[in-house]
Amino acid sequence: MDFQLTPDQAQFQSALRDFVDKEIVPVAKDWEHEGRYPTEIVEQMKQLGLFGLMIPEEYGGADADFTSFTLMFEEIARGWMGIAGILGSHSLSCWMLARHGTEEQKRKYLPELATGARRTGIALTEPDAGTDLQGIRTTAERDGDSYVINGSKMWITNARYADPLPVLVKTDRTVSPAHKGMSVLLVEAGTPGFEVTKDIPKLGYKGTESCEVVFDNVRVPAANLLGGVEGRGMQQVLSALEVGRLNIAGRSLGIAQRAYDEALAYAKERHAFGKPIADFQAIQIKIAEMATQLQAARLLTYWAATRLDQGERSDLQTGMAKLFSSEVALQAAQDSMRVHGGYGYSAEFEIERLYRDSILMTIGEGTSDIMRTVIAKSLVAGKGKVGW
């Protein structure tokens, strides 16, 4: 067991931390309340190479390990979780394309995705299909050298900037089980009939858009079928969601770390009855519990990252990391708000945003209860164990 970052990972973490403290932390609260898109920060993330982190070097990316991947989401979410979301959907989609795309698809899209000249996301969820992806209704009918897509998707991050947007569709509605008839098509921006209809208002997770998109007889070349073979869409998507759970775990760590930092600093500065509230045992207990849970979540998350780096199927590990870290983030935000007292409820302090953002961590990429079923199924099937 080695609990140390490598020199390269430590240097990457230090560079990210400096970037976040200088460029994101000072503006996050105001920009979030204004509803402003962080264009300037996105441009700086392009210059730092963050959009190409999970893309192989031969296509212009960094081909980073999953520990560095997790560090990126932890550090950026510490500043503003919404910005981490911009990188989240992009990185997940790039990883899926690099792993499952044809050589032609990789060479066409990945070099520009690595620089951020192109950006992407992933279109899975529908109004009547969230966790149950086999229940999607968006279809793609083969017509000569093209597919014609009809349907709609909801909650799509990066929808207004994605080019291409991978879309999960049903290419065969007769086959059983349904997942054998599902495929992923790469829809380019500006394709006739492809429309982003609205941004969905949200409690938190601001800074990036979450949109409804509609496909009305959208004609896509057959060459844009991910991997070039029909019926593999669910397999491709599930492998990407495994990585997505690690992304959410990393973001949860960032929220929890910031909530803890804010609580500790406030407890030292705030005075009551003639002394800092950090001197009161009730506050000390909250601080100690937050720190302990945060560190436990961090160790679990980076353990999951190392398993993915070993090339193993890691539903159990990423499920555990996502479940525990997201719940820790929510609890840390609540406890930090309690330490702040009435000020924690004020929009003038950071903690109310952290609280709003933490709630999504227990929902996105599968709710906490869904993660419990993922973990249990892995254990029952003998695909993982508790212990070393």
C-alpha positions in Angstrom: 0.0 0.0 0.0 1.3 3.4 -1.0 -0.6 6.4 0.2 1.7 8.9 -1.5 1.2 10.7 -4.8 3.9 10.3 -7.4 6.0 13.4 -8.1 4.1 14.0 -11.3 0.7 13.7 -9.6 1.8 16.0 -6.8 3.0 18.6 -9.3 -0.3 18.3 -11.1 -2.2 18.7 -7.9 -0.2 21.8 -6.9 -0.7 23.4 -10.3 -4.5 22.7 -10.1 -4.7 24.1 -6.6 -2.9 27.3 -7.6 -5.2 27.7 -10.6 -8.3 27.2 -8.5 -7.3 29.5 -5.7 -6.3 32.3 -8.2 -8.9 32.0 -10.9 -12.0 30.2 -9.6 -12.4 30.8 -5.9 -12.4 34.7 -6.1 -15.3 34.7 -8.7 -17.3 31.6 -8.0 -19.8 33.0 -5.6 -20.6 36.1 -7.7 -20.7 34.5 -11.1 -22.9 31.7 -9.8 -25.4 34.1 -8.4 -25.3 36.1 -11.6 -25.9 33.0 -13.7 -22.8 33.8 -15.7 -21.2 31.1 -17.9 -17.4 30.9 -16.9 -16.1 31.4 -20.4 -12.8 32.9 -19.2 -12.1 29.9 -16.9 -13.0 27.4 -19.7 -10.3 29.1 -21.9 -7.7 28.7 -19.1 -8.7 25.1 -18.7 -8.0 24.6 -22.4 -4.5 26.1 -22.0 -3.8 23.8 -19.0 -4.7 20.8 -21.2 -7.5 19.6 -18.9 -9.9 18.8 -21.8 -7.4 16.2 -23.1 -6.5 14.6 -19.8 -8.0 11.2 -20.6 -7.2 11.2 -24.4 -4.3 9.0 -25.6 -1.1 10.8 -26.5 -1.2 9.7 -30.1 -4.4 11.9 -30.5 -2.9 14.9 -28.7 -4.0 14.1 -25.1 -2.2 13.6 -21.8 -3.2 9.9 -21.4 -3.4 10.5 -17.6 -3.9 8.0 -14.9 -7.2 7.8 -13.0 -5.6 9.2 -9.9 -4.8 12.4 -11.8 -8.3 12.3 -13.2 -9.7 12.2 -9.7 -7.4 15.0 -8.5 -8.6 17.2 -11.3 -12.2 16.9 -10.2 -11.5 17.2 -6.5 -9.5 20.4 -6.9 -11.8 22.1 -9.3 -15.0 21.2 -7.4 -13.3 22.7 -4.3 -13.5 26.0 -6.1 -16.8 25.5 -8.0 -18.5 22.2 -8.7 -20.3 23.5 -11.7 -17.1 24.1 -13.5 -16.0 20.5 -12.7 -19.2 19.5 -14.5 -18.0 21.1 -17.7 -15.0 18.7 -17.6 -17.0 15.8 -16.3 -19.2 15.0 -19.2 -16.5 15.9 -21.7 -13.9 13.6 -20.1 -16.4 10.7 -19.8 -17.4 11.1 -23.5 -13.7 11.3 -24.6 -12.8 8.2 -22.7 -15.7 6.3 -24.2 -14.7 7.5 -27.7 -11.1 6.6 -27.2 -12.0 3.2 -25.9 -14.8 2.2 -28.2 -14.6 4.4 -31.3 -13.3 3.3 -34.7 -9.9 4.5 -35.7 -11.5 6.9 -38.2 -13.7 8.4 -35.4 -10.8 8.8 -33.0 -8.7 10.6 -35.6 -11.6 12.8 -36.7 -12.6 14.0 -33.2 -10.1 13.3 -30.5 -7.3 15.8 -31.5 -9.6 18.8 -31.3 -11.4 17.4 -28.2 -8.0 17.2 -26.5 -7.3 20.9 -27.0 -10.9 22.0 -26.2 -11.4 23.3 -29.8 -14.2 20.8 -29.7 -16.1 19.9 -26.6 -18.5 17.1 -25.9 -21.0 15.6 -23.4 -23.2 12.5 -23.4 -27.0 12.3 -24.0 -28.5 9.4 -22.1 -31.4 10.5 -19.8 -34.9 11.0 -21.1 -38.1 12.4 -19.5 -39.2 8.9 -18.8 -35.9 7.1 -18.6 -33.2 7.9 -16.0 -31.8 5.0 -14.1 -33.6 2.6 -16.4 -31.7 3.3 -19.6 -33.3 0.3 -21.3 -36.5 2.3 -21.2 -35.3 5.0 -23.6 -37.6 5.9 -26.5 -35.2 7.8 -28.7 -34.8 5.7 -31.9 -32.5 5.6 -34.9 -33.7 4.0 -38.1 -31.2 2.9 -40.7 -31.8 4.6 -44.1 -29.1 3.8 -46.6 -25.8 5.3 -45.5 -27.4 7.2 -42.6 -29.4 6.8 -39.4 -32.5 9.0 -38.8 -32.9 9.9 -35.1 -36.1 10.9 -33.4 -36.7 11.5 -29.7 -35.5 13.8 -26.9 -33.1 13.9 -24.0 -33.0 15.7 -20.7 -30.4 17.0 -18.2 -27.7 17.1 -20.9 -24.5 18.9 -19.6 -22.5 20.8 -22.3 -25.4 20.4 -24.8 -24.9 23.9 -26.2 -21.2 23.3 -26.8 -21.0 19.6 -27.7 -19.6 18.7 -31.1 -20.1 15.8 -31.4 -22.7 14.8 -28.9 -22.9 11.0 -28.3 -26.5 10.0 -28.1 -27.8 6.6 -26.8 -30.6 5.4 -29.1 -32.5 2.3 -30.0 -31.5 0.9 -33.4 -33.5 -2.3 -32.9 -36.8 -2.1 -31.0 -37.7 -5.8 -31.6 -34.7 -7.5 -29.9 -34.9 -8.8 -26.3 -33.4 -8.0 -23.9 -33.7 -4.3 -25.0 -30.1 -3.4 -24.3 -29.0 -5.6 -27.3 -30.8 -3.2 -29.6 -29.1 0.0 -28.3 -26.3 1.9 -29.9 -24.5 5.3 -29.6 -24.5 7.8 -32.5 -22.2 10.8 -32.7 -24.4 13.8 -33.6 -22.5 16.9 -34.8 -23.5 20.4 -33.9 -25.6 22.1 -36.5 -27.1 18.9 -37.9 -30.6 19.8 -39.2 -33.3 18.7 -36.7 -31.0 18.7 -33.7 -32.1 21.4 -31.4 -31.3 22.4 -27.8 -34.7 23.6 -26.7 -34.1 25.0 -23.2 -31.8 25.2 -20.2 -33.4 23.5 -17.2 -33.5 25.6 -14.0 -31.7 24.0 -11.1 -31.3 24.3 -7.3 -27.5 24.1 -7.7 -24.9 22.9 -10.2 -24.8 26.2 -11.9 -22.0 27.6 -14.1 -22.7 24.9 -16.7 -25.9 24.3 -18.6 -28.2 21.3 -18.2 -30.5 21.2 -21.3 -33.3 19.5 -23.0 -32.4 18.4 -26.6 -34.8 17.3 -29.3 -34.0 15.1 -32.4 -36.5 15.6 -35.2 -35.6 13.4 -38.2 -31.9 14.1 -37.5 -29.9 12.4 -40.2 -26.5 11.1 -39.1 -24.0 9.3 -41.3 -23.6 5.6 -40.5 -19.9 6.3 -40.1 -20.9 8.1 -36.8 -22.1 4.8 -35.2 -19.7 4.5 -32.2 -17.5 1.5 -32.8 -19.1 0.8 -36.2 -21.3 -2.0 -34.9 -24.9 -1.8 -33.7 -26.1 -3.2 -30.4 -23.1 -2.3 -28.3 -24.4 1.1 -27.0 -25.4 -0.1 -23.5 -22.0 -1.8 -23.0 -20.2 1.3 -24.2 -22.2 3.6 -21.9 -21.9 1.5 -18.8 -18.1 1.4 -19.1 -18.2 5.2 -19.3 -20.5 5.5 -16.3 -18.0 3.4 -14.3 -15.5 6.2 -14.9 -18.3 8.8 -14.3 -18.8 7.5 -10.8 -15.2 8.2 -10.0 -15.6 11.7 -11.4 -18.6 12.3 -9.0 -16.6 10.8 -6.1 -13.8 13.3 -6.8 -16.2 16.2 -7.0 -17.7 15.1 -3.7 -14.3 15.3 -2.1 -13.8 18.8 -3.4 -17.1 19.9 -1.9 -16.4 18.2 1.4 -12.9 19.6 1.6 -14.2 23.2 1.0 -17.0 22.7 3.5 -14.5 21.6 6.1 -12.1 24.4 5.3 -14.8 27.0 5.6 -16.1 25.5 8.9 -12.6 25.4 10.5 -11.7 28.9 9.4 -15.0 30.3 10.6 -14.8 28.5 14.0 -11.4 30.1 14.6 -12.6 33.6 13.7 -16.1 33.7 15.2 -16.3 34.6 18.9 -19.0 33.9 21.4 -19.0 34.5 25.1 -15.5 36.0 24.8 -13.7 33.2 23.0 -13.5 31.5 19.5 -16.3 29.0 19.0 -13.6 26.5 18.1 -12.9 26.3 21.8 -16.4 24.9 22.4 -16.6 21.1 22.5 -19.8 20.9 20.4 -18.0 22.7 17.6 -14.8 20.6 18.0 -16.9 17.4 17.7 -18.3 18.5 14.4 -14.9 19.6 13.1 -13.3 16.2 14.1 -16.2 14.2 12.5 -16.0 16.2 9.2 -12.2 15.7 9.0 -12.4 12.0 9.7 -15.2 11.3 7.3 -13.5 13.4 4.6 -10.2 11.5 4.9 -12.0 8.1 4.9 -13.8 9.2 1.7 -10.6 10.3 0.1 -8.8 7.0 0.8 -11.8 5.0 -0.6 -11.9 7.2 -3.7 -8.2 6.9 -4.6 -8.3 3.2 -3.9 -11.0 3.0 -6.6 -8.9 5.1 -8.9 -5.9 2.7 -8.6 -8.1 -0.2 -9.4 -9.2 1.4 -12.6 -5.6 2.2 -13.4 -4.9 -1.6 -13.1 -7.4 -2.1 -16.0 -9.9 -4.1 -13.9 -13.6 -3.9 -14.0 -14.4 -1.7 -10.9 -18.1 -1.4 -10.5 -17.7 -2.4 -6.8 -14.9 0.1 -6.1 -16.3 3.0 -8.0 -19.8 2.4 -6.6 -18.4 2.4 -3.0 -16.4 5.5 -3.6 -19.3 7.4 -5.2 -21.8 6.3 -2.5 -19.6 7.1 0.5 -18.0 10.3 -0.8 -21.3 11.8 -2.0 -23.0 11.2 1.4 -19.9 12.6 3.1 -20.1 15.8 1.0 -23.8 16.3 1.8 -23.2 15.8 5.5 -20.1 18.0 5.5 -22.0 20.8 3.9 -24.8 20.5 6.5 -22.4 20.4 9.4 -20.4 23.3 8.0 -23.7 25.3 7.7 -24.5 24.5 11.4 -21.0 25.7 12.4 -21.7 28.9 10.6 -25.1 29.3 12.2 -27.3 31.9 10.6 -24.5 33.1 8.3 -24.4 29.6 6.7 -27.9 30.3 5.4 -26.8 33.5 3.8 -26.0 33.8 0.1 -23.1 36.0 1.1 -21.2 33.0 2.4 -19.8 30.1 0.3 -21.5 27.4 2.4 -25.0 27.8 0.9 -23.7 27.0 -2.6 -21.7 24.1 -1.3 -24.9 22.7 0.3 -26.9 23.1 -2.9 -24.2 21.5 -5.0 -23.7 18.6 -2.6 -27.2 17.4 -3.0 -26.6 16.6 -6.7 -23.7 14.4 -5.7 -26.0 11.9 -4.1 -28.2 11.8 -7.2 -25.9 12.2 -10.3 -24.5 9.1 -12.0 -26.9 7.0 -10.0 -28.6 7.7 -6.7 -27.1 6.5 -3.4 -29.7 3.7 -3.3 -28.8 2.6 -6.9 -25.1 2.6 -5.8 -26.0 0.3 -3.0 -27.6 -2.1 -5.4 -24.6 -1.9 -7.7 -22.3 -2.8 -4.8 -24.6 -5.6 -3.6 -24.9 -7.2 -7.0 -21.1 -7.1 -7.4 -20.6 -8.8 -4.1 -23.3 -11.4 -4.7 -21.9 -12.2 -8.1 -18.4 -12.7 -6.5 -16.9 -9.9 -8.6 -15.5 -8.2 -5.5 -14.8 -8.6 -1.8 -14.5 -6.7 1.4 -11.0 -6.7 2.6 -7.5 -6.9 1.0 
